[in-house]
Amino acid sequence: MIDDCDVFHEGDWDADCDVDRQDMRGFQECYRGPDIGMGSICRFVFDFDDDDDGDLKDFATFQTRLGTSPTGCP
């Protein structure tokens, strides 16, 4: 049965229900800088401010979520 943790979301790139340094690799792959669009999965996981780019604002939010579990995870 698929639960909410079987999808990538809220900084959890590897869908293991925690945001940790393993997810940093995903952010590095998605980081493009301001005003440069990102792919749909990257946007869904790491575009915390919904402005269609992966920049330092998104990185700052990612850092605050390190050590947390995304909404809906046990």
Biopython code that builds the backbone (N, CA, C, O; Angstrom):
import numpy as np
from Bio.PDB.StructureBuilder import StructureBuilder

atoms = [
    (1, "MET", "N", (0.836, -1.186, 0.000)),
    (1, "MET", "CA", (0.000, 0.000, 0.000)),
    (1, "MET", "C", (0.879, 1.247, 0.000)),
    (1, "MET", "O", (1.815, 1.346, 0.794)),
    (2, "ILE", "N", (0.593, 2.170, -0.859)),
    (2, "ILE", "CA", (1.356, 3.413, -0.956)),
    (2, "ILE", "C", (0.840, 4.390, 0.090)),
    (2, "ILE", "O", (-0.364, 4.626, 0.193)),
    (3, "ASP", "N", (1.760, 4.956, 0.865)),
    (3, "ASP", "CA", (1.353, 6.013, 1.787)),
    (3, "ASP", "C", (1.991, 7.319, 1.362)),
    (3, "ASP", "O", (2.681, 7.385, 0.345)),
    (4, "ASP", "N", (1.757, 8.353, 2.146)),
    (4, "ASP", "CA", (2.213, 9.691, 1.787)),
    (4, "ASP", "C", (3.728, 9.783, 1.697)),
    (4, "ASP", "O", (4.242, 10.700, 1.057)),
    (5, "CYS", "N", (4.458, 8.866, 2.315)),
    (5, "CYS", "CA", (5.919, 8.914, 2.292)),
    (5, "CYS", "C", (6.514, 8.224, 1.069)),
    (5, "CYS", "O", (7.732, 8.240, 0.890)),
    (6, "ASP", "N", (5.695, 7.631, 0.238)),
    (6, "ASP", "CA", (6.200, 6.977, -0.964)),
    (6, "ASP", "C", (6.349, 7.941, -2.140)),
    (6, "ASP", "O", (6.641, 7.520, -3.259)),
    (7, "VAL", "N", (6.151, 9.209, -1.889)),
    (7, "VAL", "CA", (6.318, 10.218, -2.928)),
    (7, "VAL", "C", (7.345, 11.234, -2.446)),
    (7, "VAL", "O", (7.543, 11.415, -1.245)),
    (8, "PHE", "N", (7.980, 11.876, -3.379)),
    (8, "PHE", "CA", (8.936, 12.932, -3.035)),
    (8, "PHE", "C", (8.146, 14.180, -2.648)),
    (8, "PHE", "O", (7.211, 14.554, -3.356)),
    (9, "HIS", "N", (8.491, 14.814, -1.567)),
    (9, "HIS", "CA", (7.852, 16.082, -1.226)),
    (9, "HIS", "C", (8.557, 16.790, -0.074)),
    (9, "HIS", "O", (9.262, 16.171, 0.722)),
    (10, "GLU", "N", (8.350, 18.087, -0.007)),
    (10, "GLU", "CA", (8.820, 18.931, 1.088)),
    (10, "GLU", "C", (10.276, 18.711, 1.470)),
    (10, "GLU", "O", (10.597, 18.632, 2.656)),
    (11, "GLY", "N", (11.147, 18.613, 0.500)),
    (11, "GLY", "CA", (12.565, 18.457, 0.765)),
    (11, "GLY", "C", (13.040, 17.032, 0.932)),
    (11, "GLY", "O", (14.239, 16.802, 1.095)),
    (12, "ASP", "N", (12.134, 16.064, 0.896)),
    (12, "ASP", "CA", (12.490, 14.657, 1.084)),
    (12, "ASP", "C", (12.709, 13.994, -0.281)),
    (12, "ASP", "O", (11.821, 13.314, -0.796)),
    (13, "TRP", "N", (13.870, 14.192, -0.848)),
    (13, "TRP", "CA", (14.198, 13.742, -2.198)),
    (13, "TRP", "C", (14.168, 12.224, -2.338)),
    (13, "TRP", "O", (13.763, 11.706, -3.379)),
    (14, "ASP", "N", (14.594, 11.508, -1.298)),
    (14, "ASP", "CA", (14.659, 10.046, -1.394)),
    (14, "ASP", "C", (13.437, 9.343, -0.796)),
    (14, "ASP", "O", (13.429, 8.120, -0.655)),
    (15, "ALA", "N", (12.418, 10.110, -0.449)),
    (15, "ALA", "CA", (11.123, 9.585, 0.014)),
    (15, "ALA", "C", (11.250, 8.586, 1.165)),
    (15, "ALA", "O", (10.572, 7.558, 1.183)),
    (16, "ASP", "N", (12.134, 8.900, 2.131)),
    (16, "ASP", "CA", (12.279, 8.014, 3.285)),
    (16, "ASP", "C", (11.673, 8.602, 4.555)),
    (16, "ASP", "O", (11.948, 8.138, 5.662)),
    (17, "CYS", "N", (10.862, 9.607, 4.381)),
    (17, "CYS", "CA", (10.126, 10.246, 5.484)),
    (17, "CYS", "C", (11.003, 11.039, 6.445)),
    (17, "CYS", "O", (10.616, 11.245, 7.595)),
    (18, "ASP", "N", (12.154, 11.478, 6.011)),
    (18, "ASP", "CA", (12.889, 12.463, 6.777)),
    (18, "ASP", "C", (13.720, 13.303, 5.818)),
    (18, "ASP", "O", (14.151, 12.845, 4.760)),
    (19, "VAL", "N", (13.925, 14.530, 6.221)),
    (19, "VAL", "CA", (14.752, 15.441, 5.434)),
    (19, "VAL", "C", (16.117, 15.443, 6.113)),
    (19, "VAL", "O", (16.263, 15.898, 7.247)),
    (20, "ASP", "N", (17.112, 14.925, 5.398)),
    (20, "ASP", "CA", (18.440, 14.806, 5.978)),
    (20, "ASP", "C", (19.505, 15.070, 4.916)),
    (20, "ASP", "O", (19.196, 15.466, 3.792)),
    (21, "ARG", "N", (20.742, 14.849, 5.286)),
    (21, "ARG", "CA", (21.813, 15.172, 4.332)),
    (21, "ARG", "C", (21.787, 14.291, 3.091)),
    (21, "ARG", "O", (22.385, 14.650, 2.077)),
    (22, "GLN", "N", (21.105, 13.140, 3.144)),
    (22, "GLN", "CA", (20.949, 12.313, 1.945)),
    (22, "GLN", "C", (20.126, 13.051, 0.887)),
    (22, "GLN", "O", (20.287, 12.800, -0.308)),
    (23, "ASP", "N", (19.250, 13.954, 1.317)),
    (23, "ASP", "CA", (18.416, 14.710, 0.392)),
    (23, "ASP", "C", (19.159, 15.889, -0.223)),
    (23, "ASP", "O", (18.701, 16.488, -1.197)),
    (24, "MET", "N", (20.308, 16.215, 0.356)),
    (24, "MET", "CA", (21.114, 17.329, -0.164)),
    (24, "MET", "C", (21.529, 17.070, -1.612)),
    (24, "MET", "O", (21.583, 18.005, -2.411)),
    (25, "ARG", "N", (21.817, 15.840, -1.955)),
    (25, "ARG", "CA", (22.211, 15.512, -3.338)),
    (25, "ARG", "C", (21.112, 15.910, -4.311)),
    (25, "ARG", "O", (21.383, 16.453, -5.381)),
    (26, "GLY", "N", (19.881, 15.638, -3.934)),
    (26, "GLY", "CA", (18.751, 16.041, -4.774)),
    (26, "GLY", "C", (18.672, 17.543, -4.923)),
    (26, "GLY", "O", (18.426, 18.048, -6.019)),
    (27, "PHE", "N", (18.877, 18.263, -3.833)),
    (27, "PHE", "CA", (18.841, 19.723, -3.935)),
    (27, "PHE", "C", (19.954, 20.215, -4.854)),
    (27, "PHE", "O", (19.738, 21.114, -5.668)),
    (28, "GLN", "N", (21.129, 19.637, -4.729)),
    (28, "GLN", "CA", (22.244, 20.042, -5.590)),
    (28, "GLN", "C", (21.915, 19.797, -7.062)),
    (28, "GLN", "O", (22.287, 20.601, -7.917)),
    (29, "GLU", "N", (21.235, 18.714, -7.364)),
    (29, "GLU", "CA", (20.846, 18.434, -8.742)),
    (29, "GLU", "C", (19.800, 19.417, -9.242)),
    (29, "GLU", "O", (19.747, 19.719, -10.435)),
    (30, "CYS", "N", (18.978, 19.909, -8.349)),
    (30, "CYS", "CA", (17.879, 20.795, -8.730)),
    (30, "CYS", "C", (18.254, 22.276, -8.704)),
    (30, "CYS", "O", (17.597, 23.091, -9.352)),
    (31, "TYR", "N", (19.295, 22.627, -7.968)),
    (31, "TYR", "CA", (19.663, 24.033, -7.831)),
    (31, "TYR", "C", (20.027, 24.630, -9.192)),
    (31, "TYR", "O", (20.883, 24.102, -9.902)),
    (32, "ARG", "N", (19.385, 25.708, -9.537)),
    (32, "ARG", "CA", (19.662, 26.374, -10.812)),
    (32, "ARG", "C", (20.005, 27.847, -10.630)),
    (32, "ARG", "O", (20.695, 28.430, -11.466)),
    (33, "GLY", "N", (19.537, 28.445, -9.562)),
    (33, "GLY", "CA", (19.745, 29.865, -9.330)),
    (33, "GLY", "C", (18.467, 30.629, -9.590)),
    (33, "GLY", "O", (17.488, 30.068, -10.083)),
    (34, "PRO", "N", (18.473, 31.922, -9.255)),
    (34, "PRO", "CA", (17.262, 32.727, -9.398)),
    (34, "PRO", "C", (16.840, 32.874, -10.859)),
    (34, "PRO", "O", (17.670, 33.004, -11.759)),
    (35, "ASP", "N", (15.548, 32.851, -11.060)),
    (35, "ASP", "CA", (14.916, 33.097, -12.366)),
    (35, "ASP", "C", (15.261, 32.069, -13.442)),
    (35, "ASP", "O", (15.100, 32.347, -14.630)),
    (36, "ILE", "N", (15.730, 30.891, -13.044)),
    (36, "ILE", "CA", (15.975, 29.802, -13.994)),
    (36, "ILE", "C", (15.046, 28.662, -13.588)),
    (36, "ILE", "O", (15.164, 28.120, -12.489)),
    (37, "GLY", "N", (14.131, 28.306, -14.468)),
    (37, "GLY", "CA", (13.131, 27.297, -14.157)),
    (37, "GLY", "C", (13.736, 25.951, -13.813)),
    (37, "GLY", "O", (14.843, 25.623, -14.239)),
    (38, "MET", "N", (12.993, 25.178, -13.037)),
    (38, "MET", "CA", (13.425, 23.851, -12.658)),
    (38, "MET", "C", (12.401, 22.838, -13.127)),
    (38, "MET", "O", (11.255, 23.199, -13.392)),
    (39, "GLY", "N", (12.789, 21.587, -13.233)),
    (39, "GLY", "CA", (11.893, 20.526, -13.660)),
    (39, "GLY", "C", (10.763, 20.295, -12.663)),
    (39, "GLY", "O", (10.823, 20.764, -11.527)),
    (40, "SER", "N", (9.749, 19.581, -13.088)),
    (40, "SER", "CA", (8.554, 19.429, -12.265)),
    (40, "SER", "C", (8.821, 18.710, -10.947)),
    (40, "SER", "O", (8.277, 19.117, -9.920)),
    (41, "ILE", "N", (9.644, 17.649, -10.937)),
    (41, "ILE", "CA", (9.920, 16.963, -9.671)),
    (41, "ILE", "C", (10.719, 17.880, -8.751)),
    (41, "ILE", "O", (10.426, 17.967, -7.558)),
    (42, "CYS", "N", (11.712, 18.555, -9.287)),
    (42, "CYS", "CA", (12.490, 19.492, -8.467)),
    (42, "CYS", "C", (11.591, 20.577, -7.898)),
    (42, "CYS", "O", (11.697, 20.925, -6.723)),
    (43, "ARG", "N", (10.724, 21.100, -8.715)),
    (43, "ARG", "CA", (9.813, 22.156, -8.268)),
    (43, "ARG", "C", (8.921, 21.637, -7.139)),
    (43, "ARG", "O", (8.695, 22.336, -6.151)),
    (44, "PHE", "N", (8.425, 20.426, -7.288)),
    (44, "PHE", "CA", (7.538, 19.839, -6.290)),
    (44, "PHE", "C", (8.256, 19.619, -4.957)),
    (44, "PHE", "O", (7.666, 19.832, -3.898)),
    (45, "VAL", "N", (9.515, 19.196, -4.997)),
    (45, "VAL", "CA", (10.242, 18.850, -3.775)),
    (45, "VAL", "C", (10.941, 20.052, -3.141)),
    (45, "VAL", "O", (10.940, 20.188, -1.917)),
    (46, "PHE", "N", (11.535, 20.921, -3.955)),
    (46, "PHE", "CA", (12.431, 21.940, -3.407)),
    (46, "PHE", "C", (12.043, 23.394, -3.659)),
    (46, "PHE", "O", (12.715, 24.283, -3.136)),
    (47, "ASP", "N", (11.021, 23.677, -4.414)),
    (47, "ASP", "CA", (10.643, 25.072, -4.649)),
    (47, "ASP", "C", (9.700, 25.527, -3.536)),
    (47, "ASP", "O", (8.491, 25.640, -3.733)),
    (48, "PHE", "N", (10.270, 25.781, -2.383)),
    (48, "PHE", "CA", (9.485, 26.082, -1.194)),
    (48, "PHE", "C", (8.713, 27.392, -1.300)),
    (48, "PHE", "O", (7.663, 27.533, -0.673)),
    (49, "ASP", "N", (9.208, 28.355, -2.079)),
    (49, "ASP", "CA", (8.508, 29.640, -2.187)),
    (49, "ASP", "C", (7.680, 29.758, -3.465)),
    (49, "ASP", "O", (7.197, 30.841, -3.795)),
    (50, "ASP", "N", (7.517, 28.656, -4.178)),
    (50, "ASP", "CA", (6.641, 28.588, -5.364)),
    (50, "ASP", "C", (6.907, 29.671, -6.411)),
    (50, "ASP", "O", (5.973, 30.248, -6.969)),
    (51, "ASP", "N", (8.188, 29.942, -6.670)),
    (51, "ASP", "CA", (8.504, 30.931, -7.704)),
    (51, "ASP", "C", (9.175, 30.306, -8.923)),
    (51, "ASP", "O", (9.761, 31.015, -9.741)),
    (52, "ASP", "N", (9.092, 28.978, -9.049)),
    (52, "ASP", "CA", (9.562, 28.229, -10.217)),
    (52, "ASP", "C", (11.071, 28.291, -10.426)),
    (52, "ASP", "O", (11.548, 28.198, -11.557)),
    (53, "ASP", "N", (11.825, 28.449, -9.331)),
    (53, "ASP", "CA", (13.268, 28.322, -9.452)),
    (53, "ASP", "C", (13.828, 27.732, -8.166)),
    (53, "ASP", "O", (13.167, 27.740, -7.128)),
    (54, "GLY", "N", (15.042, 27.226, -8.243)),
    (54, "GLY", "CA", (15.741, 26.709, -7.071)),
    (54, "GLY", "C", (16.889, 27.640, -6.772)),
    (54, "GLY", "O", (17.909, 27.616, -7.460)),
    (55, "ASP", "N", (16.734, 28.461, -5.750)),
    (55, "ASP", "CA", (17.745, 29.458, -5.450)),
    (55, "ASP", "C", (18.082, 29.444, -3.960)),
    (55, "ASP", "O", (17.665, 28.538, -3.238)),
    (56, "LEU", "N", (18.827, 30.437, -3.502)),
    (56, "LEU", "CA", (19.263, 30.456, -2.115)),
    (56, "LEU", "C", (18.112, 30.601, -1.126)),
    (56, "LEU", "O", (18.223, 30.149, 0.014)),
    (57, "LYS", "N", (17.011, 31.222, -1.540)),
    (57, "LYS", "CA", (15.840, 31.285, -0.654)),
    (57, "LYS", "C", (15.318, 29.878, -0.384)),
    (57, "LYS", "O", (14.983, 29.539, 0.751)),
    (58, "ASP", "N", (15.251, 29.063, -1.432)),
    (58, "ASP", "CA", (14.803, 27.679, -1.265)),
    (58, "ASP", "C", (15.814, 26.878, -0.431)),
    (58, "ASP", "O", (15.427, 26.030, 0.373)),
    (59, "PHE", "N", (17.100, 27.151, -0.627)),
    (59, "PHE", "CA", (18.116, 26.456, 0.146)),
    (59, "PHE", "C", (17.997, 26.788, 1.625)),
    (59, "PHE", "O", (18.165, 25.910, 2.471)),
    (60, "ALA", "N", (17.708, 28.048, 1.947)),
    (60, "ALA", "CA", (17.537, 28.445, 3.343)),
    (60, "ALA", "C", (16.374, 27.681, 3.979)),
    (60, "ALA", "O", (16.474, 27.239, 5.124)),
    (61, "THR", "N", (15.281, 27.527, 3.246)),
    (61, "THR", "CA", (14.139, 26.775, 3.772)),
    (61, "THR", "C", (14.506, 25.302, 3.913)),
    (61, "THR", "O", (14.147, 24.663, 4.902)),
    (62, "PHE", "N", (15.218, 24.763, 2.932)),
    (62, "PHE", "CA", (15.666, 23.368, 3.009)),
    (62, "PHE", "C", (16.483, 23.152, 4.276)),
    (62, "PHE", "O", (16.303, 22.148, 4.965)),
    (63, "GLN", "N", (17.372, 24.078, 4.586)),
    (63, "GLN", "CA", (18.203, 23.951, 5.780)),
    (63, "GLN", "C", (17.353, 23.920, 7.050)),
    (63, "GLN", "O", (17.661, 23.175, 7.980)),
    (64, "THR", "N", (16.298, 24.712, 7.097)),
    (64, "THR", "CA", (15.451, 24.720, 8.299)),
    (64, "THR", "C", (14.662, 23.431, 8.440)),
    (64, "THR", "O", (14.219, 23.092, 9.537)),
    (65, "ARG", "N", (14.480, 22.705, 7.337)),
    (65, "ARG", "CA", (13.727, 21.448, 7.389)),
    (65, "ARG", "C", (14.599, 20.234, 7.640)),
    (65, "ARG", "O", (14.081, 19.138, 7.855)),
    (66, "LEU", "N", (15.896, 20.403, 7.618)),
    (66, "LEU", "CA", (16.787, 19.278, 7.928)),
    (66, "LEU", "C", (16.452, 18.726, 9.314)),
    (66, "LEU", "O", (16.296, 19.480, 10.275)),
    (67, "GLY", "N", (16.346, 17.406, 9.402)),
    (67, "GLY", "CA", (16.027, 16.758, 10.653)),
    (67, "GLY", "C", (14.544, 16.652, 10.948)),
    (67, "GLY", "O", (14.157, 16.229, 12.037)),
    (68, "THR", "N", (13.708, 17.031, 9.989)),
    (68, "THR", "CA", (12.265, 16.957, 10.190)),
    (68, "THR", "C", (11.650, 15.875, 9.304)),
    (68, "THR", "O", (12.311, 15.343, 8.411)),
    (69, "SER", "N", (10.405, 15.561, 9.554)),
    (69, "SER", "CA", (9.643, 14.652, 8.707)),
    (69, "SER", "C", (8.615, 15.467, 7.929)),
    (69, "SER", "O", (7.962, 16.340, 8.503)),
    (70, "PRO", "N", (8.461, 15.200, 6.642)),
    (70, "PRO", "CA", (7.445, 15.914, 5.862)),
    (70, "PRO", "C", (6.041, 15.643, 6.388)),
    (70, "PRO", "O", (5.791, 14.603, 6.998)),
    (71, "THR", "N", (5.141, 16.565, 6.155)),
    (71, "THR", "CA", (3.750, 16.424, 6.548)),
    (71, "THR", "C", (3.186, 15.109, 6.028)),
    (71, "THR", "O", (3.392, 14.765, 4.864)),
    (72, "GLY", "N", (2.485, 14.378, 6.866)),
    (72, "GLY", "CA", (1.863, 13.129, 6.465)),
    (72, "GLY", "C", (2.705, 11.904, 6.726)),
    (72, "GLY", "O", (2.209, 10.787, 6.578)),
    (73, "CYS", "N", (3.955, 12.064, 7.107)),
    (73, "CYS", "CA", (4.808, 10.919, 7.406)),
    (73, "CYS", "C", (4.639, 10.523, 8.865)),
    (73, "CYS", "O", (4.340, 11.361, 9.716)),
    (74, "PRO", "N", (4.829, 9.259, 9.142)),
    (74, "PRO", "CA", (4.680, 8.796, 10.533)),
    (74, "PRO", "C", (5.745, 9.359, 11.455)),
    (74, "PRO", "O", (5.749, 9.060, 12.649)),
]
sb = StructureBuilder()
sb.init_structure("model")
sb.init_model(0)
sb.init_chain("A")
sb.init_seg("    ")
for serial, (resi, resn, name, xyz) in enumerate(atoms, 1):
    if name == "N":
        sb.init_residue(resn, " ", resi, " ")
    sb.init_atom(name, np.array(xyz, "f"), 0.0, 1.0, " ", f" {name:<3s}", serial, name[0])
structure = sb.get_structure()
